[in-house]
């Protein structure tokens, strides 16, 4: 996986969710740090021959969330493969 993926993180009913934009991958966790780790694992598991091309883009709703983001999030030990933002 060589492309940089945008990931929007948001909270819904006390649970954190992370949604990939270029590829429709979504995970949930109780904390932001756990959320990031789960997203990394899910993205690696979805890779076929090192690529995610078989996955469609996320629905437009999540792209609009990205446009209204309230800030970025950079977890400890974050990979440069992801650009992570918090939803407004």
N, C-alpha and C positions, 0 to 999 in steps of 0.2 A: 504494500500500500504506500504509494509515494505522493499522492495528492493531499493537499491540506483540506480537512473537512471542517465546516462550520457546525457548531453544536450549540443549540439554545437550551438553557436550563431554566426551569420554572417549578413553582410549587403548586400543588393541587390537593386540597384537603389534607395538608400536613405531610404529603409525600413529595419528594423531589423527583422530577423527570428530566431526562436529557434526550433531545431529539436531534438527530443528524439532519442536515438540510440537503446536501448534495446526494445523500443516500438515505433512504428511509429506515433508519435504525433508531429504536427508542428503548430506554431502560429506566428503571426507577430504583430509588434507595431512600433510606432515612436521613442521610447526610450528604452534603455536597461532595466531600472527599470520597465517600463510598460510591457516589453516583459516577464520578469521573472514572474511577477504576472499573466499574461495571461497563461503562461505555467502551472503554479500551478493549476489554475482553470480548464484548459483543461484536465490535468491529473486526477484531482479529478472527473470531469464529466465522463471521460472514464472508471473509476473504476467500476468493477462489483464484488460485494462481497469483496471489498477491494483489488482487483487484476487487473492487466492489461494483464493477460495471453492471452486474446482473441485477442490482437493486435500483428501483426507481427513486426519483427525488421525493422528498417529503412533500406533503400537501402544501398548497400556497399559504394556508393559515400560519404555518410555522415560519415561513419566509417573512410574513408580515410581523410576526413576533420579533424576529431578528432585527427588522428595520426599526422597531420601537424599543430595542434593548435598553436596559438601565445601566449597564456597565459590563466590564469583562470579568472573567473569573480565571485565575491561574493557580490551580492546585499544586501542592508540593510535588516535585518530581514530574511535572507535566511534560508531555511529549510535544514536540513542535509540529506534530502531524495534525493537531487540532487547534482551532480558534474557538474559544469557549466564551459565551456571553450569558448574562442573566437577563431574563425577561422583565420588562417594566411592570 
